[in-house]
Amino acid sequence: MKSTNEHSLRFQVEKWLAPSHTASVHVVEFSRTLSGRRRYVCVETTQQSDLRALFFFRHDDGCWRVFPPAVDRPKTSNRLAL
């Protein structure tokens, strides 16, 4: 089981962008998605003129991930209408 810390935005930024102690990290955008109104954050870091940016999405379980949550879709029936 993962610790709560591994689901934090800080942990995910360090995992995916691997900023060094000399790199600057900035939140450049944050808002909500149009579908589902879910939170997202764009974080960028610069290391030796190398700019990296990633979007992080907040999921229903409170975790931040680099992929958006599944869109809420109504369940469909397997029956065909005649």
C-alpha distance (Angstrom), angle and dihedral (degrees) to the residues before:
residue distance angle dihedral
M1 . . .
K2 3.78 . .
S3 3.76 121.6 .
T4 3.79 120.2 -113.5
N5 3.81 88.4 -113.1
E6 3.83 90.7 64.9
H7 3.80 89.6 62.3
S8 3.80 95.0 53.6
L9 3.78 123.0 108.3
R10 3.81 90.6 -122.3
F11 3.81 92.0 55.6
Q12 3.81 92.0 48.1
V13 3.83 92.7 48.7
E14 3.81 90.7 51.2
K15 3.81 91.6 45.6
W16 3.81 97.7 48.7
L17 3.80 103.6 29.5
A18 3.82 98.7 30.4
P19 3.80 95.7 -155.0
S20 3.78 115.8 -163.3
H21 3.78 122.9 -134.6
T22 3.83 88.5 -98.6
A23 3.82 95.7 48.3
S24 3.75 121.2 96.5
V25 3.80 118.9 -131.7
H26 3.80 121.0 -159.6
V27 3.77 136.0 -179.8
V28 3.80 100.9 -133.4
E29 3.79 99.2 176.0
F30 3.77 138.5 11.8
S31 3.75 130.9 171.6
R32 3.79 142.9 113.3
T33 3.78 129.0 -72.9
L34 3.79 117.9 -108.1
S35 3.78 92.7 -126.3
G36 3.77 112.0 55.5
R37 3.82 95.2 -1.5
R38 3.80 90.6 -113.3
R39 3.78 120.9 165.1
Y40 3.77 122.5 -106.2
V41 3.80 135.3 176.0
C42 3.80 130.8 -162.4
V43 3.80 112.2 -148.8
E44 3.79 124.8 -172.5
T45 3.76 133.5 -171.0
T46 3.78 132.8 -172.2
Q47 3.78 122.8 -150.3
Q48 3.81 120.1 173.7
S49 3.83 92.9 -25.3
D50 3.82 90.8 -46.6
L51 3.80 109.2 125.6
R52 3.82 117.6 -159.7
A53 3.77 127.6 179.0
L54 3.79 133.8 177.5
F55 3.77 136.4 178.4
F56 3.80 117.4 -129.9
F57 3.80 121.9 -161.6
R58 3.80 127.9 -154.5
H59 3.80 113.2 -132.3
D60 3.81 128.9 -153.4
D61 3.81 90.8 -100.6
G62 3.83 89.7 59.5
C63 3.81 95.1 -106.6
W64 3.79 123.9 132.1
R65 3.81 115.6 -134.7
V66 3.81 137.9 170.4
F67 3.80 92.4 -120.5
P68 3.80 124.8 65.9
P69 3.80 120.8 -110.1
A70 3.79 117.4 -97.1
V71 3.78 112.1 -87.5
D72 3.77 112.9 -106.6
R73 3.77 104.4 -108.3
P74 3.77 128.1 -178.9
K75 3.78 112.6 -112.9
T76 3.78 114.0 -106.8
S77 3.74 127.3 -143.1
N78 3.80 121.9 -118.3
R79 3.81 90.5 -138.5
L80 3.77 119.6 100.7
A81 3.77 118.9 -134.2
L82 3.82 112.0 -122.3
